[in-house]
Amino acid sequence: MRIAVIGAGLSGLVAARSLQQDHDVTVFEKSRGVGGRMATRYQDGFEFDHGAQFFTARSAEFQDFLQPLLQRGVFASWRARFAELDRGAITATRAWGADYPHFVGVPGMNAVGKFLDEGLSVCRNTRVAQLESYKKGWQLRDDGGSDLGRFDWVILALPAAQTRALAPADSNLRDVCDSAAMKSCFAVMLGFEEPLQLPWDAALVRDADISWVSVNSSKPGRPDAFTLVVHSTNAYADAHIDNDIEAVKSHLLAEIFEIVGGKSGSAVFQQLQRWRYANADRRDGPGFFIDEDLRLAACGDWFIRGRVEAAFSSAFSLTQLLRARL
């Protein structure tokens, strides 16, 4: 079978690795990198995990999947000093430890995607714009209408809105996508010449337009240069996602430095990332979509909830079924 996986985030990479054992699999990714929101940015001597901040592994299936990555040193436990804040006031603290480990990719979150795409056929910088029904399968085309190949099956491993845009009109996948509300987020990346003196490494923030602050440089395997990664609340981002980016940045910087102390000018590097599809609420029902008549499937964290492990679980469950039936 020739199988196309569209999207090289965690779900797409997990699906492709599972299916390539028995089938001819090609992954299409619109960006130059893989891993989706398990992303790392390197700029001006600083490093930032500006998407997913960490991941946990509760299920036996995910723990088993991670073993080869652990053996290769692709991730490590982040033993952060964690705090809960009401704006700038600390209301609770605890240390993340071995009892419930919080993992990060090493030397960056993107290390996970880089490991998983080893041995895969990945077409980067390639946006699939159209699926055309062809006999018992699919013809794929890019933005310019160019032929990307014919495949027996297509798996969409994309956010809900992007999945819907490719779903054929005669598939109820569109209804599944319409029932999923994905939420947006702004990520602010700050680099400093001198470290801020903070009593925590990661903080959950309430009563503010920011929800999360982490000392990214406190994670294992990171450069010494002091960095912060800050996430806005989903509510603020949803309300301002198409606003002027500099106005959003200015507002969030004011929020950040009111909470952590100091002045915005103390950050010699300041950059904002807009994540339009960053999170999803917990959902009941199947953790994936499959239409055996159309030879079309879909997976992603949004079928379950906005978590790294959910992205794995969705793809794992889908490919277990597909491998049994193909």
N, C-alpha and C positions, 0 to 999 in steps of 0.2 A: 504494500500500500504506500502511496505517496501522500504525506500529510503535511499541511502547512499550519504552522503555529504563528499567529499574528500577535506580536507583543513579546518583548524579551524582559519583562519584569520577572519577579520570582515565580509566579504561576506559570508563565510561558516557558521559562527555563526548566522548571520541574516537570512539566508535561512533556517537553521535548526530550529530556534525558530519559524519561521512563519509556517513551514510545520508540526511541531510536534503536532500542535493543532488537526490535523485530521489524521495523519499518524504515522507509526513506523519509526523513523529517527535515524540513527547512523552516527556519525561524526568520520572520521579517520584523525589523525594528526601525521605527522612524528616526530614532536618535542615533548618535554615534557610539553611545555606550549602552551597556546592558545593566539590568538590575532594578530598573524602574525607580521607585522611591527609596530603595536602599542605595543611596547616592552619596558621593563625596566630591567636594569641589576643592581644587588646589589653586591658590592665587596669591601672588605677592608674598610668598613665603609662609602663608597660612593654610590650614586644612580645616574643612568643615563638613560634618555629616549633616547636610541641610534638609534631608528628608526623614526617613525612619531613624529614630534616635537609638533604639536598642530592640532586642527581641527576646522573648521567652520561649520555652519549649515544654509544654505540659503533656502533650500526647506521646505515647510510646512510638508512634509512627514517625513523628517529627524528630524525636530524640535519636531514633535509629538512622534517619536520613542524615542527621548532622554529624554522625561519627566520623566519616571520611574527612569532613571539613575540619573537625577538631584535631584529627591526627596530622593534618597538613598545617595546622596553626592558622587557619583562615579566620577563626573567631576566638574570642576570649571573654571571660567574665569581667564585667565592669563593676568593681566593688566601690560604688559611689557613696558619698555622704548625701543622703536624700533628705529634702525638706519640703514641707507644705507651707505655702505662704498665703496670707490674706493681704494682698498687695505686698508691702515690704515686711510685714510682721510675720515671724516664724511661729506657726501654730503646732507643728509636729516635726520630729526628725527621726530618722532611723538609718542604719547602714545596710546597704544591699550586700548580701553574703551568699554563702553556698546553700543555704536552706531554700532560697528561691532565686536562682541566678538570673541576672540580666546580661545578655550577651551583646557584643558588638563585633563587627568585622574588624580585622586587623591586616594592614595598618589603617584601613578606612572601611566604612560600611560597604563600599562598592567591591571590596575583596570577595564577598559572597557571590555576586553576579559574575565576576571574572573567573572564579573557580568553576561555577556551574556551566559556563558556556564553553569550557574546554572540550574539544572533540565534537562540538555541534556545528552544523552548517547555519551560520547566522548572516543574513543580509542586512547590514547596518545602513543607516541613512536612506531607508527605503520605506516609503509610506504606501501601504495598500489602500487604494481609494475605492475599489470596486470588486465585488464578487459577482461573477456571471455563472449561471448554471450551465454546466457542460456535461452532457450525457449523464452518467452517475457520478458527478463530481463537480469541481469548480475551476473556473478560469479566473486568475487573479490579475488585476491591472493596477498600475501606479497612477499618480496624479495626472500624468500626461497621456494616459491611456495605453502605455507600453505594456507588453505581455510580460508577466512575472512567472508564468508557468501554469500548468494544469495539475490539479491535485484531486485525489480520491476523497479526502476529508479535509475540513478546515476547522481549526480550534481558535476561537477568539479569546485572547488573554489580555483584555483591555479594560479600562474603566467603563462603567455602564453606558455613558453617553456615546463614547466612541464605538462600543459594541453595537449599540442601536443603529448608528450611522451606517454600519456595514451589514446589518442583519437584513435578509431578504424580506420583501413585503409579505410573503406567504408563510412566514415563520412567527410563532408566538413568542420568539425570543424578544421581539420588540416590546411586548407587554411585560415581560420579565424585567427588562431594562427600565421601562417607565415606572415600575413599582419600587425601584431602588433610588434613594436620594443620596447622592454623594456630596460631600462637604468639602469646601476649599480651605486653604490655609496660606498665610504668608510666613516665610522663614527669613529672619534677619541674621546675617552673619557679621560678626564683629571681631576684628583682630587688634591686639594691643601690643605696644612696646613694653609696657610695664603691667604685670598682673594685677587684677583687682583682688582685694583681700576679702574673700567670701567664705562664710562658715559652712558652705555646702558645695557639692559638685553638680547636683541636679535638683531642680525645684519645680513643683507643680504650683501654679499661681491661680488664685481666685480673686474675684472682684476687680478684674482688670481686662483690658483688651488683648493682653498676652496670657497664654495658658501654660507656657513651659519655658524654662531657661536652663541651659546646661553649659557647664564648662567643658567644651568639646576636647580641649587639650588635657583633661584629666583622664580620658579614656586610655586603655592600654595600647601601646605602640604608636602613640601620636607624637608629633614634634613638640618641642618645649614651648614654642611661641604660644602665648596665652590667647585663647579664643573662646567666644561665646556663640552659641546657637540659640535663637529665641523663636518660638512659634506663637503666632497669634491664635486667638480663639477661632473656632470654626464660624461662630456667629458674626464676628467682626469681618472676617474674610468674605463670607457669603454676601454681606451687605456692601462691601467695598471692592470686590474682586476686579471690577472694570474701571475703578477710579484712577486718577493720575498717580503713577507709581511713586513719584517723589513726595506727594502729599501723604500717601500712606506711610512711606518710610519715615517722614518727619514725625508723624503722630506716634508711630510705634517706638521710635527712638526716645521720645519724651516719656512714654510709658515705661520703657526698659530702665532708663537711668533714674527715674523716680523710685523704682522698686529695688534696683541693685545698688544704687548710690553712684556718685561720680557724675561726670559730664560727658555728653555725647562726643565732644571733641577729643576725649582721651582715647577713643577708638580710631586708630590710624587707618583701618580698613573697615568699610561699611558697605554692605551689599544686601539687597532684598531679592528673594526668589518668590514668585507667585506659583503656588500649587493649586491648580483649578480642581483637581480630583484627588484630594488628600486623605479623606476619611469616609467611613460609612458606619451607620448604626448597626447594632446586632439585628440579624434577620433570622426568622424561622423558615423552614422549608429546605428543599434540596440545596446542597452546597455547590451546585454546578448546573449546567443546562446541556441536554443532548437531544438531538433529533436524528434518529437513525435513518429515517426515510430521506431527509435532506443531506445526510452525512455532514452535519454541522454541530459543533459543540462550543461551549463557552465556560470559562472559569475565571476566578479572581477573588480577591479578598472581599469584595462588595457583596458576594453571595452569602457571606457569613457575618463578617464585621471587619472594620478597618484595622487589621493586625497582620504582622508578618506571618505568624503561624497560620492564620486564616487563609492567606494566599497559598501557602503550601498545602493545607488540608483540602482546599477546593480542587487544586490540580491533581493531588494524589488520589482523591476519591474518583474523579473523572477518569483518570487513566487506568485505574484498577478495573473499572467497568469496561472501558474501551479495549483494553488488552484481552479481556475475557471474551469479547464478542467479535473482534476483528479476525 
